[in-house]
Amino acid sequence: MTQTRTKLERGRGALGPALELVHTGRAPTRAVLTAELGVTRATAGAVAAELEALGLIQVDARPGGAAGGQGRPSHRLAIAPRGPVALAAQVHADGFRAALVGLGGRIVATAPGCMTVSADPAQVLDAVVAAGAGLLRETGHRCVGAGLAVPSAVAQPEGTALNPLHVAWPAGAPVRELFRRSLDAAGLPQPAFAGNDVNLAALAEHRHGAGRGAQHLLCVATGHRGVGGALVLDGRLHTGSAGLALEVGHLTVNPEGAPCHCGSRGCLDIETDPLAFLTAAGREPGPEESLLQQSRTLLREAYPDADPSVRAAAHQLIDRLGLGLAGLVNILNPDRIILGGLHRELLAAAPERLRAVVADRSLWGRSGGVPILPCTLDHNSLVGAAELAWQPVLDDPLEALGAVV
């Protein structure tokens, strides 16, 4: 038995933690990896060499990296550029998108779908998988698994979409099982996972984006329709007992507001999404672009000076969003809030107004203000869906990749 193999066996339990450190950007060099793992330099070297042999990372021994012990240049660690990928898919009210996502949250290839979302989830997922299979054929990448993001609470571990209101699917649609069947039919018998789109956006932002380093991260976002929320506690996504936690879209922020799909009135879901913005601004939604894109374009072009109706609509949504965020701050006490979708654009348009509403309505006031930041990742729900597929590899790279064909 070689000395390297002995070191690796001693560090076998460190393979997953080591890969996660490189995956999340927290170990750019072997010296940092050694310190973070709390192992010897020799063991860290063996672990890094094994991850490189698996095709997951790249070890660069050339001088110029960050300094290691006693000022010696340390080997640089990076994601292998031709390493395996996860197939990620997102379904929303205006269609779907498929992508291949590598380690580090890097999107390798995308294939946007241009279709009206059918009321039959199986039909939509067949199209999603066909697009993803095409990307895999074109790129030649090895696939470790597949993850799906949907605009609904997703019960776990069954993977059923309980309330897919904005895509007209039946309540309780078994989306994870349908996704798995579509993969099998396409000749991609991969491990399949499914989750709520905002939960997955929060997971991606926490690992690769605006949520890095937060221990108690609150994410609130509006995509194409509706509003969702997610919470990361002590570095882990909080999904509750069955994957259904933090349905923030159904907080009431306007008791006299419009009826909501849930049976209440004036919920965040219906008062602060793109359709609410266009309606408040007196604009008729058009068929040529998604509601989200129409709202973004209007806000960027007509706020703050060009159109008083747009300014008034933006302020209305900001005030109602701030009211909802303040209630969540009072209950959850997060150390950071990140906003996605149209909410990110509203924050950019009037950051001080939104922060003032939250501070004035929260128990802690301005003295205990919570940082409110924009999400930074493009397609963060897709990246989060890929994180579901990557998790078994992060847990045990040797076992997971041994099953990959």
KEKE-3310 file (N, C-alpha, C; in steps of 0.2 Angstrom, whole numbers, plus 5000, padded with zeros to 4 digits):
npx = (5004:5003:5011:5004:4991:4988:4988:4977:4967:4966:4961:4949:4936:4937:4935:4922:4919:4931:4928:4917:4922:4930:4920:4912:4920:4928:4940:4953:4966:4978:4984:4974:4964:4970:4971:4957:4951:4958:4968:4984:4997:5001:4990:4980:4985:4984:4970:4966:4972:4965:4952:4955:4959:4946:4941:4935:4941:4954:4971:4984:5001:5009:5020:5014:5001:4991:5000:5007:5012:5025:5028:5028:5023:5007:4998:4986:4969:4955:4939:4937:4938:4932:4924:4911:4893:4877:4861:4849:4833:4820:4804:4791:4779:4779:4785:4799:4816:4831:4847:4864:4874:4889:4901:4904:4893:4893:4886:4885:4879:4864:4846:4834:4816:4802:4787:4770:4765:4759:4744:4746:4758:4767:4769:4775:4787:4793:4796:4806:4816:4820:4826:4836:4843:4847:4857:4866:4871:4876:4887:4894:4896:4898:4885:4879:4867:4850:4840:4825:4816:4802:4787:4780:4775:4784:4782:4791:4798:4792:4791:4780:4770:4762:4754:4753:4750:4752:4755:4744:4744:4738:4734:4745:4753:4764:4778:4792:4793:4787:4797:4808:4803:4802:4816:4821:4814:4821:4833:4841:4844:4845:4848:4835:4828:4818:4811:4805:4806:4810:4816:4827:4833:4838:4846:4856:4861:4866:4877:4884:4882:4875:4871:4882:4891:4882:4873:4860:4849:4837:4827:4818:4807:4801:4796:4791:4777:4768:4775:4788:4797:4812:4822:4838:4846:4858:4867:4861:4848:4831:4818:4807:4796:4791:4796:4789:4790:4790:4780:4779:4773:4759:4757:4748:4747:4739:4725:4713:4715:4717:4708:4716:4724:4724:4713:4712:4715:4724:4737:4755:4759:4750:4750:4763:4769:4775:4763:4755:4762:4762:4748:4746:4753:4745:4747:4744:4747:4757:4759:4771:4783:4788:4779:4788:4799:4793:4789:4802:4808:4799:4801:4814:4815:4806:4806:4814:4808:4802:4788:4775:4765:4771:4781:4773:4767:4778:4782:4771:4772:4784:4782:4772:4779:4790:4782:4779:4792:4796:4788:4792:4806:4803:4799:4809:4822:4833:4851:4853:4845:4840:4835:4825:4821:4808:4808:4821:4824:4816:4822:4834:4829:4823:4831:4833:4820:4814:4822:4819:4805:4805:4813:4806:4794:4798:4802:4815:4819:4829:4841:4843:4845:4843:4854:4849:4850:4853:4849:4862:4865:4863:4849:4847:4838:4839:4853:4852:4843:4852:4861:4854:4856:4869:4872:4873:4885:4894:4892:4898:4910:4916:4907:4896:4900:4904:4892:4889:4886)
npy = (4994:5011:5026:5037:5032:5027:5039:5045:5036:5039:5051:5049:5052:5066:5069:5074:5086:5093:5094:5102:5114:5119:5120:5130:5140:5143:5137:5142:5138:5125:5126:5134:5124:5114:5120:5123:5110:5105:5095:5086:5093:5084:5075:5083:5086:5073:5071:5081:5077:5065:5070:5077:5067:5061:5069:5081:5093:5104:5105:5116:5118:5128:5142:5157:5157:5160:5163:5149:5139:5146:5156:5150:5147:5141:5127:5130:5128:5123:5122:5109:5112:5104:5096:5085:5088:5095:5092:5104:5112:5123:5128:5140:5153:5158:5149:5138:5134:5125:5119:5116:5113:5116:5111:5124:5132:5136:5140:5130:5128:5133:5131:5139:5137:5140:5141:5139:5135:5120:5113:5100:5093:5082:5083:5096:5093:5083:5090:5099:5090:5085:5096:5097:5085:5087:5097:5090:5081:5089:5095:5085:5082:5073:5068:5070:5070:5076:5091:5100:5115:5122:5133:5132:5126:5112:5096:5086:5069:5066:5074:5081:5094:5105:5117:5123:5136:5146:5140:5132:5118:5102:5102:5094:5087:5075:5079:5076:5062:5062:5069:5061:5050:5056:5058:5045:5040:5048:5042:5045:5040:5047:5051:5060:5076:5088:5104:5119:5135:5147:5143:5136:5146:5153:5144:5143:5156:5157:5149:5153:5167:5182:5178:5173:5168:5172:5167:5167:5168:5177:5176:5184:5184:5189:5181:5177:5176:5179:5178:5172:5164:5160:5153:5152:5144:5143:5140:5131:5126:5130:5120:5116:5103:5095:5101:5112:5125:5143:5150:5164:5172:5173:5182:5195:5211:5221:5224:5227:5223:5215:5200:5184:5169:5160:5162:5172:5190:5203:5198:5197:5190:5193:5207:5212:5207:5205:5207:5214:5226:5231:5233:5242:5253:5256:5249:5238:5222:5214:5202:5199:5199:5191:5194:5198:5203:5213:5221:5224:5232:5243:5249:5252:5261:5271:5276:5287:5299:5300:5296:5299:5289:5277:5279:5281:5268:5260:5265:5261:5247:5245:5250:5240:5229:5231:5232:5218:5212:5218:5212:5199:5200:5203:5191:5181:5187:5188:5189:5194:5200:5195:5200:5195:5194:5205:5212:5214:5224:5234:5237:5242:5253:5262:5262:5267:5271:5258:5252:5261:5259:5246:5247:5256:5249:5237:5229:5231:5243:5256:5255:5241:5237:5227:5221:5224:5216:5215:5200:5191:5182:5176:5167:5160:5151:5140:5137:5133:5122:5113:5112:5103:5091:5090:5088:5074:5070:5080:5075:5062:5059:5048:5037:5042:5046:5034:5028:5035:5034)
npz = (5000:4996:5002:5000:4998:5010:5018:5011:5015:5029:5027:5021:5026:5025:5012:5007:5015:5011:4997:4997:5003:4992:4982:4987:4987:4998:5000:4992:4991:4994:5006:5014:5013:5021:5034:5036:5037:5047:5046:5043:5032:5023:5022:5018:5005:4999:4999:4991:4979:4977:4974:4963:4954:4953:4944:4949:4954:4951:4953:4955:4955:4952:4956:4963:4969:4984:4999:5008:5022:5032:5022:5010:4993:4990:4984:4971:4971:4961:4952:4942:4925:4915:4922:4929:4928:4935:4930:4929:4931:4929:4932:4928:4928:4915:4907:4905:4910:4906:4912:4913:4926:4934:4947:4960:4957:4944:4929:4915:4902:4895:4891:4886:4887:4877:4879:4883:4899:4901:4909:4912:4921:4918:4904:4903:4910:4902:4891:4897:4901:4889:4883:4892:4890:4877:4879:4886:4877:4867:4874:4880:4893:4909:4919:4936:4942:4944:4946:4951:4950:4956:4956:4969:4985:4991:4996:5006:5010:4998:4987:4981:4973:4982:4981:4967:4961:4951:4940:4936:4938:4945:4963:4973:4964:4959:4957:4958:4955:4943:4936:4937:4930:4917:4915:4915:4903:4894:4893:4903:4917:4931:4948:4955:4960:4968:4972:4981:4972:4977:4989:4984:4977:4988:4994:4984:4984:4997:4996:4985:4983:4987:5000:5006:5020:5030:5044:5048:5037:5027:5013:5001:4988:4972:4957:4942:4944:4959:4977:4986:5000:5010:5022:5029:5042:5054:5044:5036:5025:5030:5031:5037:5045:5034:5023:5020:5026:5029:5020:5015:5006:5010:5020:5026:5020:5016:5022:5016:5003:4987:4983:4987:4981:4991:4999:5008:5009:5001:5002:5003:4992:4982:4981:4979:4968:4950:4942:4950:4951:4938:4936:4946:4941:4930:4918:4905:4904:4892:4878:4873:4881:4897:4912:4923:4916:4909:4920:4925:4915:4914:4926:4926:4916:4918:4931:4942:4938:4926:4925:4934:4938:4938:4948:4959:4959:4962:4974:4982:4981:4987:5000:5005:5004:5013:5025:5026:5027:5039:5048:5047:5051:5064:5069:5065:5066:5057:5052:5040:5025:5009:4993:4979:4961:4955:4967:4970:4961:4965:4977:4972:4966:4976:4989:5002:5006:5007:5017:5027:5030:5034:5046:5053:5056:5063:5078:5083:5077:5071:5077:5078:5064:5050:5038:5021:5006:4988:4978:4970:4960:4943:4938:4950:4956:4947:4949:4962:4961:4955:4966:4974:4967:4967:4980:4986:4980:4987:4999:4999:4989:4983:4984:4978:4965:4960:4956:4945:4928)
capx = (5000:5007:5010:4998:4984:4987:4986:4970:4962:4965:4957:4943:4930:4937:4934:4916:4920:4935:4925:4912:4925:4932:4914:4909:4925:4931:4947:4956:4973:4979:4985:4968:4961:4973:4968:4950:4950:4962:4972:4991:4997:5001:4983:4976:4987:4981:4963:4966:4974:4960:4947:4957:4958:4939:4939:4931:4944:4961:4977:4989:5006:5014:5020:5009:4995:4991:5005:5005:5016:5032:5028:5029:5017:5003:4995:4980:4963:4950:4935:4939:4934:4928:4921:4904:4888:4871:4855:4845:4827:4816:4797:4788:4772:4780:4789:4804:4823:4835:4854:4869:4878:4895:4903:4905:4888:4895:4881:4889:4875:4857:4842:4827:4810:4797:4781:4765:4765:4753:4741:4749:4765:4771:4770:4780:4793:4796:4800:4812:4821:4822:4830:4842:4847:4851:4863:4871:4873:4880:4893:4898:4898:4895:4879:4879:4860:4845:4836:4820:4814:4795:4784:4775:4778:4785:4782:4797:4803:4789:4792:4774:4769:4755:4750:4756:4744:4753:4756:4738:4744:4733:4737:4748:4756:4770:4783:4798:4792:4786:4803:4812:4800:4805:4823:4821:4812:4825:4839:4845:4842:4849:4845:4830:4826:4813:4811:4802:4810:4813:4820:4833:4837:4841:4852:4862:4864:4870:4883:4888:4880:4874:4870:4888:4893:4876:4871:4852:4848:4831:4827:4811:4808:4795:4798:4786:4771:4768:4780:4790:4802:4816:4826:4844:4847:4865:4871:4857:4841:4826:4812:4801:4795:4790:4798:4784:4791:4791:4776:4779:4768:4753:4757:4743:4750:4734:4719:4708:4717:4713:4707:4722:4722:4724:4707:4713:4715:4729:4743:4761:4759:4746:4751:4770:4772:4775:4757:4753:4766:4760:4742:4746:4755:4740:4749:4741:4752:4757:4761:4778:4788:4786:4777:4794:4803:4789:4790:4809:4809:4795:4804:4821:4815:4801:4807:4809:4806:4798:4781:4772:4761:4776:4784:4768:4766:4784:4782:4766:4774:4789:4779:4769:4785:4793:4778:4780:4798:4797:4785:4797:4811:4801:4798:4814:4828:4839:4856:4854:4839:4842:4829:4826:4816:4806:4810:4828:4823:4813:4827:4838:4825:4822:4834:4832:4813:4812:4825:4816:4799:4807:4816:4800:4789:4801:4803:4822:4820:4835:4847:4845:4843:4846:4856:4845:4854:4850:4852:4868:4866:4858:4846:4848:4834:4842:4859:4849:4841:4858:4864:4851:4859:4876:4873:4876:4892:4897:4892:4903:4911:4918:4901:4891:4903:4904:4886:4888:4888)
capy = (5000:5017:5031:5042:5029:5027:5046:5046:5032:5042:5057:5048:5056:5073:5071:5078:5092:5096:5096:5108:5120:5121:5121:5136:5146:5144:5135:5143:5135:5119:5128:5135:5118:5111:5124:5122:5103:5103:5089:5088:5095:5078:5072:5088:5084:5066:5072:5085:5073:5061:5074:5079:5060:5060:5074:5086:5099:5105:5107:5120:5118:5133:5148:5163:5156:5163:5160:5144:5140:5149:5160:5146:5147:5135:5124:5133:5123:5126:5117:5106:5115:5099:5091:5083:5093:5093:5095:5109:5114:5128:5129:5146:5154:5160:5144:5134:5134:5119:5121:5111:5117:5112:5113:5131:5135:5139:5138:5128:5129:5134:5131:5142:5135:5145:5137:5141:5130:5116:5111:5093:5093:5077:5086:5101:5090:5079:5095:5101:5085:5084:5101:5096:5080:5090:5100:5085:5078:5094:5097:5079:5082:5068:5071:5067:5070:5081:5095:5104:5120:5124:5138:5129:5122:5105:5092:5081:5068:5063:5078:5083:5101:5105:5122:5126:5140:5150:5136:5128:5111:5100:5101:5087:5084:5071:5082:5073:5056:5063:5071:5055:5046:5059:5057:5038:5039:5051:5038:5048:5037:5050:5053:5066:5080:5093:5109:5126:5139:5152:5139:5134:5152:5155:5139:5145:5163:5156:5145:5156:5173:5187:5176:5169:5170:5173:5162:5167:5172:5177:5177:5185:5185:5188:5179:5179:5178:5177:5179:5166:5166:5155:5154:5148:5144:5140:5138:5126:5128:5127:5118:5113:5096:5092:5105:5117:5131:5150:5152:5171:5175:5174:5187:5200:5217:5226:5220:5229:5222:5210:5193:5180:5162:5156:5163:5178:5196:5208:5195:5199:5186:5196:5214:5214:5203:5209:5209:5220:5232:5233:5235:5249:5258:5257:5246:5232:5217:5212:5195:5198:5197:5189:5199:5200:5207:5220:5226:5227:5237:5249:5252:5255:5266:5276:5278:5290:5305:5301:5294:5299:5283:5272:5281:5279:5261:5257:5266:5257:5240:5245:5250:5234:5224:5233:5230:5211:5211:5220:5206:5193:5202:5203:5184:5177:5190:5186:5193:5197:5199:5196:5201:5193:5195:5212:5215:5216:5230:5239:5239:5246:5260:5266:5258:5270:5270:5251:5251:5265:5256:5240:5249:5259:5244:5232:5230:5234:5250:5258:5253:5234:5236:5221:5223:5221:5216:5211:5193:5193:5176:5175:5161:5157:5145:5134:5135:5129:5115:5109:5110:5097:5085:5089:5086:5067:5071:5083:5071:5056:5059:5042:5033:5045:5045:5027:5026:5039:5031)
capz = (5000:4995:5007:4998:4999:5018:5020:5009:5019:5035:5026:5017:5029:5023:5005:5006:5017:5006:4991:4999:5004:4986:4979:4990:4987:5005:5000:4986:4990:4998:5013:5017:5014:5027:5040:5037:5038:5053:5045:5041:5025:5018:5022:5013:4998:4997:4998:4985:4974:4975:4971:4956:4951:4952:4939:4952:4955:4948:4958:4951:4959:4950:4960:4962:4973:4990:5003:5013:5028:5031:5016:5003:4989:4991:4978:4970:4970:4957:4950:4935:4919:4911:4927:4928:4929:4936:4925:4933:4927:4933:4928:4931:4925:4908:4903:4909:4907:4908:4912:4915:4931:4937:4954:4961:4955:4937:4923:4909:4896:4896:4885:4888:4884:4875:4879:4888:4903:4901:4915:4913:4923:4914:4897:4904:4912:4897:4887:4901:4901:4882:4882:4896:4887:4871:4882:4888:4870:4864:4878:4882:4900:4913:4923:4942:4944:4941:4951:4948:4954:4954:4960:4974:4991:4989:5002:5006:5004:4992:4981:4978:4973:4985:4979:4961:4959:4946:4934:4935:4940:4951:4969:4975:4958:4961:4952:4958:4952:4935:4933:4937:4924:4911:4914:4913:4896:4889:4894:4909:4924:4936:4954:4954:4966:4967:4978:4979:4968:4981:4994:4980:4976:4994:4995:4979:4986:5003:4995:4980:4981:4992:5007:5009:5027:5034:5048:5048:5030:5025:5006:4999:4980:4967:4951:4936:4948:4966:4981:4990:5005:5012:5028:5030:5049:5056:5038:5033:5023:5035:5027:5042:5046:5028:5017:5019:5030:5026:5015:5017:5002:5012:5025:5024:5020:5015:5024:5011:4996:4982:4985:4986:4979:4997:5002:5012:5005:5002:5004:5000:4986:4976:4982:4977:4962:4944:4940:4955:4949:4931:4937:4950:4937:4925:4912:4903:4902:4885:4877:4870:4886:4903:4917:4926:4911:4908:4926:4926:4910:4916:4932:4925:4911:4920:4938:4947:4936:4919:4925:4941:4940:4939:4954:4964:4960:4965:4982:4985:4982:4992:5007:5007:5005:5019:5030:5026:5029:5046:5052:5047:5055:5071:5071:5063:5068:5053:5051:5033:5021:5002:4989:4972:4956:4955:4974:4969:4957:4969:4982:4969:4964:4982:4994:5008:5007:5009:5023:5032:5031:5038:5052:5057:5058:5066:5085:5085:5075:5067:5081:5076:5057:5047:5031:5015:5000:4982:4976:4965:4955:4938:4938:4956:4957:4943:4953:4968:4959:4954:4972:4976:4964:4969:4988:4987:4979:4992:5005:4999:4982:4980:4983:4973:4958:4958:4953:4939:4922)
cpx = (5004:5006:5005:4992:4983:4985:4978:4965:4961:4961:4951:4937:4931:4936:4928:4917:4925:4932:4920:4916:4928:4925:4911:4914:4929:4938:4950:4963:4973:4980:4979:4964:4963:4971:4961:4948:4953:4965:4980:4991:4998:4994:4979:4978:4985:4974:4962:4967:4969:4954:4949:4957:4951:4937:4935:4934:4951:4966:4982:4995:5011:5014:5015:5003:4996:4997:5003:5010:5023:5033:5029:5023:5013:5000:4988:4974:4958:4945:4937:4935:4930:4925:4914:4899:4882:4866:4850:4839:4823:4809:4794:4782:4773:4784:4794:4811:4827:4842:4858:4874:4883:4896:4905:4899:4888:4890:4885:4886:4868:4853:4835:4821:4805:4791:4776:4765:4759:4750:4743:4756:4769:4773:4776:4787:4797:4799:4806:4817:4824:4827:4837:4846:4850:4857:4868:4875:4878:4887:4897:4900:4895:4890:4879:4872:4856:4841:4831:4817:4807:4792:4778:4779:4779:4786:4788:4796:4799:4790:4786:4773:4762:4751:4753:4751:4745:4755:4750:4739:4740:4737:4739:4751:4763:4776:4790:4798:4791:4793:4808:4809:4803:4812:4824:4820:4817:4832:4844:4843:4846:4845:4841:4828:4822:4812:4807:4807:4814:4818:4827:4837:4841:4847:4858:4865:4868:4877:4887:4887:4880:4873:4876:4890:4888:4874:4863:4850:4841:4831:4820:4812:4801:4798:4793:4779:4772:4774:4782:4796:4806:4820:4832:4846:4854:4868:4867:4850:4836:4820:4806:4801:4794:4791:4793:4784:4791:4787:4774:4774:4761:4752:4752:4747:4745:4727:4713:4709:4714:4713:4714:4719:4721:4717:4707:4713:4721:4736:4749:4762:4756:4747:4758:4773:4772:4768:4754:4756:4763:4752:4742:4748:4751:4743:4746:4747:4752:4760:4768:4783:4784:4784:4783:4798:4800:4790:4797:4810:4805:4799:4810:4820:4810:4801:4814:4806:4801:4791:4779:4768:4766:4779:4779:4767:4772:4784:4776:4768:4780:4787:4776:4774:4788:4789:4779:4786:4799:4793:4789:4803:4809:4801:4805:4821:4834:4845:4857:4847:4842:4835:4830:4820:4815:4808:4817:4828:4820:4818:4832:4835:4825:4825:4833:4825:4811:4815:4822:4809:4800:4809:4810:4795:4792:4802:4810:4823:4827:4841:4848:4843:4847:4848:4851:4849:4851:4853:4857:4868:4861:4856:4848:4844:4837:4849:4857:4847:4847:4861:4860:4854:4866:4877:4875:4883:4896:4897:4897:4904:4913:4912:4897:4894:4904:4898:4884:4890:4891)
cpy = (5006:5021:5035:5039:5029:5034:5047:5042:5036:5049:5056:5052:5064:5075:5075:5085:5096:5099:5102:5114:5123:5123:5128:5142:5147:5141:5136:5140:5129:5121:5130:5129:5114:5114:5123:5115:5101:5096:5091:5090:5089:5075:5076:5087:5078:5067:5076:5081:5068:5064:5076:5072:5059:5065:5080:5093:5099:5108:5110:5121:5124:5139:5153:5162:5160:5159:5154:5145:5142:5153:5156:5146:5141:5133:5127:5127:5127:5121:5115:5109:5110:5094:5089:5089:5090:5096:5098:5111:5118:5129:5135:5147:5156:5155:5140:5136:5128:5122:5115:5116:5113:5114:5121:5135:5138:5136:5136:5129:5130:5133:5133:5139:5140:5142:5140:5134:5126:5114:5103:5094:5088:5080:5091:5098:5086:5084:5098:5096:5084:5090:5100:5090:5082:5094:5095:5082:5083:5095:5091:5078:5076:5071:5067:5067:5076:5085:5099:5109:5122:5129:5136:5126:5115:5100:5087:5075:5066:5067:5080:5091:5102:5111:5126:5131:5144:5146:5131:5120:5109:5100:5094:5084:5081:5073:5078:5066:5057:5065:5065:5050:5049:5058:5049:5037:5043:5047:5041:5046:5040:5051:5060:5069:5085:5098:5115:5130:5144:5149:5138:5140:5154:5150:5141:5151:5162:5153:5149:5164:5178:5185:5173:5172:5171:5167:5161:5171:5171:5179:5178:5187:5185:5187:5182:5180:5175:5179:5173:5169:5160:5157:5149:5149:5140:5137:5133:5128:5125:5126:5116:5106:5092:5096:5111:5124:5137:5151:5160:5175:5176:5177:5192:5207:5223:5223:5222:5227:5217:5203:5189:5173:5158:5157:5169:5184:5200:5205:5198:5196:5190:5204:5217:5210:5208:5211:5214:5226:5235:5236:5242:5254:5260:5255:5240:5227:5215:5205:5194:5197:5194:5195:5202:5205:5214:5224:5229:5233:5243:5252:5255:5261:5272:5278:5281:5296:5305:5300:5294:5292:5277:5273:5279:5272:5258:5259:5262:5250:5240:5246:5244:5229:5225:5231:5222:5209:5213:5215:5200:5194:5201:5195:5180:5180:5187:5191:5196:5195:5200:5196:5199:5195:5203:5215:5217:5223:5236:5242:5244:5253:5264:5263:5261:5270:5263:5250:5255:5262:5250:5242:5252:5254:5238:5233:5233:5240:5250:5255:5245:5233:5230:5223:5220:5222:5213:5204:5195:5187:5177:5168:5157:5151:5139:5132:5131:5123:5110:5107:5104:5091:5084:5087:5079:5067:5074:5079:5065:5056:5052:5037:5036:5045:5038:5024:5030:5035:5036)
cpz = (5000:5001:5006:4999:5006:5020:5017:5013:5026:5034:5022:5020:5027:5016:5004:5008:5013:5000:4992:5000:4997:4982:4981:4990:4993:5005:4994:4985:4995:5005:5017:5018:5020:5033:5041:5039:5045:5052:5044:5034:5020:5017:5017:5006:4995:4995:4992:4979:4972:4972:4964:4952:4949:4946:4942:4952:4951:4953:4954:4956:4957:4955:4958:4966:4980:4994:5007:5019:5027:5024:5010:4999:4989:4984:4977:4968:4966:4955:4943:4930:4915:4916:4925:4930:4932:4931:4930:4928:4932:4928:4932:4926:4918:4904:4908:4906:4910:4907:4914:4920:4935:4944:4954:4959:4948:4932:4917:4902:4898:4890:4887:4884:4882:4874:4884:4892:4903:4908:4917:4915:4919:4907:4898:4905:4907:4892:4891:4900:4894:4881:4886:4893:4881:4873:4883:4882:4867:4867:4880:4889:4904:4918:4930:4945:4942:4946:4948:4953:4952:4959:4964:4980:4989:4995:5001:5011:4998:4986:4977:4979:4976:4983:4973:4958:4953:4939:4932:4935:4945:4957:4971:4969:4960:4956:4952:4954:4945:4932:4932:4931:4917:4910:4912:4905:4891:4890:4899:4916:4930:4942:4953:4960:4964:4973:4976:4976:4972:4987:4990:4978:4982:4996:4990:4982:4992:5001:4990:4979:4987:4999:5010:5016:5032:5038:5048:5042:5028:5018:5005:4992:4977:4960:4946:4939:4955:4970:4985:4995:5007:5018:5028:5038:5050:5049:5034:5031:5027:5031:5031:5042:5039:5022:5015:5022:5026:5020:5016:5012:5004:5019:5022:5025:5018:5016:5019:5004:4992:4985:4983:4984:4986:5001:5006:5007:5007:5004:5000:4993:4980:4976:4980:4972:4956:4941:4944:4953:4943:4932:4941:4946:4931:4918:4911:4901:4895:4884:4875:4875:4893:4908:4921:4922:4910:4914:4927:4921:4911:4921:4930:4920:4913:4927:4939:4944:4930:4920:4932:4943:4941:4946:4960:4965:4963:4972:4985:4986:4987:4999:5009:5008:5011:5025:5031:5029:5036:5050:5052:5051:5063:5074:5070:5066:5064:5054:5044:5029:5013:4998:4982:4967:4956:4962:4974:4966:4961:4974:4978:4967:4970:4988:5001:5010:5010:5016:5029:5034:5036:5045:5056:5060:5062:5074:5087:5082:5071:5070:5080:5069:5054:5040:5026:5009:4994:4981:4970:4959:4950:4938:4944:4958:4953:4947:4959:4967:4958:4961:4975:4973:4966:4976:4989:4985:4984:4998:5005:4991:4979:4979:4978:4966:4955:4955:4947:4933:4917)
residu = (MET:THR:GLN:THR:ARG:THR:LYS:LEU:GLU:ARG:GLY:ARG:GLY:ALA:LEU:GLY:PRO:ALA:LEU:GLU:LEU:VAL:HIS:THR:GLY:ARG:ALA:PRO:THR:ARG:ALA:VAL:LEU:THR:ALA:GLU:LEU:GLY:VAL:THR:ARG:ALA:THR:ALA:GLY:ALA:VAL:ALA:ALA:GLU:LEU:GLU:ALA:LEU:GLY:LEU:ILE:GLN:VAL:ASP:ALA:ARG:PRO:GLY:GLY:ALA:ALA:GLY:GLY:GLN:GLY:ARG:PRO:SER:HIS:ARG:LEU:ALA:ILE:ALA:PRO:ARG:GLY:PRO:VAL:ALA:LEU:ALA:ALA:GLN:VAL:HIS:ALA:ASP:GLY:PHE:ARG:ALA:ALA:LEU:VAL:GLY:LEU:GLY:GLY:ARG:ILE:VAL:ALA:THR:ALA:PRO:GLY:CYS:MET:THR:VAL:SER:ALA:ASP:PRO:ALA:GLN:VAL:LEU:ASP:ALA:VAL:VAL:ALA:ALA:GLY:ALA:GLY:LEU:LEU:ARG:GLU:THR:GLY:HIS:ARG:CYS:VAL:GLY:ALA:GLY:LEU:ALA:VAL:PRO:SER:ALA:VAL:ALA:GLN:PRO:GLU:GLY:THR:ALA:LEU:ASN:PRO:LEU:HIS:VAL:ALA:TRP:PRO:ALA:GLY:ALA:PRO:VAL:ARG:GLU:LEU:PHE:ARG:ARG:SER:LEU:ASP:ALA:ALA:GLY:LEU:PRO:GLN:PRO:ALA:PHE:ALA:GLY:ASN:ASP:VAL:ASN:LEU:ALA:ALA:LEU:ALA:GLU:HIS:ARG:HIS:GLY:ALA:GLY:ARG:GLY:ALA:GLN:HIS:LEU:LEU:CYS:VAL:ALA:THR:GLY:HIS:ARG:GLY:VAL:GLY:GLY:ALA:LEU:VAL:LEU:ASP:GLY:ARG:LEU:HIS:THR:GLY:SER:ALA:GLY:LEU:ALA:LEU:GLU:VAL:GLY:HIS:LEU:THR:VAL:ASN:PRO:GLU:GLY:ALA:PRO:CYS:HIS:CYS:GLY:SER:ARG:GLY:CYS:LEU:ASP:ILE:GLU:THR:ASP:PRO:LEU:ALA:PHE:LEU:THR:ALA:ALA:GLY:ARG:GLU:PRO:GLY:PRO:GLU:GLU:SER:LEU:LEU:GLN:GLN:SER:ARG:THR:LEU:LEU:ARG:GLU:ALA:TYR:PRO:ASP:ALA:ASP:PRO:SER:VAL:ARG:ALA:ALA:ALA:HIS:GLN:LEU:ILE:ASP:ARG:LEU:GLY:LEU:GLY:LEU:ALA:GLY:LEU:VAL:ASN:ILE:LEU:ASN:PRO:ASP:ARG:ILE:ILE:LEU:GLY:GLY:LEU:HIS:ARG:GLU:LEU:LEU:ALA:ALA:ALA:PRO:GLU:ARG:LEU:ARG:ALA:VAL:VAL:ALA:ASP:ARG:SER:LEU:TRP:GLY:ARG:SER:GLY:GLY:VAL:PRO:ILE:LEU:PRO:CYS:THR:LEU:ASP:HIS:ASN:SER:LEU:VAL:GLY:ALA:ALA:GLU:LEU:ALA:TRP:GLN:PRO:VAL:LEU:ASP:ASP:PRO:LEU:GLU:ALA:LEU:GLY:ALA:VAL:VAL)
# end
